[in-house]
Amino acid sequence: MHDKKLYGTATVGTKGQVVIPADAREELKINPGDHLYVIGSALHGFVGMIKEEALEGFIERMNIQVETLKRFKKEKIE
């Protein structure tokens, strides 16, 4: 099963606010008060959001990978 999905469109209001489609909020368990980090690329015209908990988990996994690579490099040098 694919975990990526297009949930529809959102329009940016005059105050810069965007309404996340209801089915996306429901399926992704986005609730009032949740913190979302806005990420993007000016070069590619991309903007997206990631829930704070998901970003924390991603950072933890990246740190583990970095430490693994450091150990691998050290073992290879020795």
TIKEPA-540841 format. One line per 5 residues: their letters; for each residue x, y, z of C-alpha. Coordinates in steps of 0.25 Angstrom, whole numbers, plus 5000, padded with zeros to 4 digits. Example, Ala and Ser with C-alpha at 12.3 -4.5 7.8 and 13.67 -1.06 7.14 Angstrom:
BEGIN
as) 5049 4982 5031 | 5055 4996 5029 $
END
This chain:
BEGIN
mhdkk) 5000 5000 5000 | 5005 5014 4997 | 5006 5024 5008 | 5007 5036 4999 | 4994 5042 4995 $
lygta) 4988 5055 4988 | 4977 5060 4997 | 4972 5071 4988 | 4975 5086 4988 | 4976 5097 4997 $
tvgtk) 4975 5112 4995 | 4984 5122 5002 | 4976 5133 5008 | 4979 5148 5009 | 4985 5146 5022 $
gqvvi) 4994 5134 5017 | 4985 5124 5024 | 4983 5110 5017 | 4972 5101 5021 | 4976 5086 5021 $
padar) 4966 5077 5014 | 4957 5070 5025 | 4961 5056 5019 | 4975 5059 5021 | 4974 5064 5035 $
eelki) 4966 5052 5039 | 4975 5042 5032 | 4988 5048 5037 | 4982 5051 5051 | 4984 5066 5050 $
npgdh) 4977 5073 5061 | 4975 5087 5066 | 4987 5091 5074 | 4996 5082 5067 | 5010 5088 5062 $
lyvig) 5013 5086 5048 | 5027 5090 5042 | 5026 5097 5028 | 5037 5092 5019 | 5040 5096 5005 $
salhg) 5049 5099 4993 | 5048 5112 4986 | 5056 5106 4975 | 5046 5095 4972 | 5033 5103 4977 $
fvgmi) 5031 5093 4987 | 5024 5095 5001 | 5019 5084 5010 | 5017 5082 5025 | 5021 5071 5035 $
keeal) 5016 5069 5049 | 5025 5072 5060 | 5025 5057 5065 | 5029 5052 5051 | 5040 5062 5050 $
egfie) 5046 5058 5063 | 5045 5044 5059 | 5052 5047 5046 | 5063 5054 5053 | 5065 5043 5063 $
rmniq) 5066 5033 5051 | 5076 5042 5044 | 5085 5043 5056 | 5085 5028 5057 | 5090 5027 5043 $
vetlk) 5100 5038 5045 | 5106 5030 5057 | 5106 5017 5049 | 5114 5024 5038 | 5124 5030 5048 $
rfkke) 5126 5016 5054 | 5127 5010 5040 | 5137 5020 5035 | 5145 5019 5048 | 5146 5004 5047 $
kie) 5150 5005 5032 | 5162 5014 5036 | 5167 5005 5047 $
END
